[in-house]
Amino acid sequence: MIDRTKEQIIAFSKLKISEITKLKVDEIDENVEFFSLGLDSVKALFVLQELEEYLDIEINPLVFWNHPTISSVSEYLLKLK
């Protein structure tokens, strides 16, 4: 896993979510559930793939179900180190 901070993971996640939902990055709250941000399961998988590349790890797709916000996913991913 590439060493990243929680803030870096959050910023990257917001950028990727912004790209696919057309929300502005500064409109995305890391404590709001993914589906409330306009992510469906297909869009969530896109973000997951981007995070895998960004962090150079494999991530179980259920992570978005078990950790339904950007903040909670970021905390989970940091524990994988």
Secondary structure as UniProt FT lines:
FT   HELIX           6..21
FT   HELIX           25..27
FT   TURN            30..31
FT   HELIX           34..37
FT   HELIX           41..55
FT   TURN            61..62
FT   HELIX           63..66
FT   HELIX           70..79
//
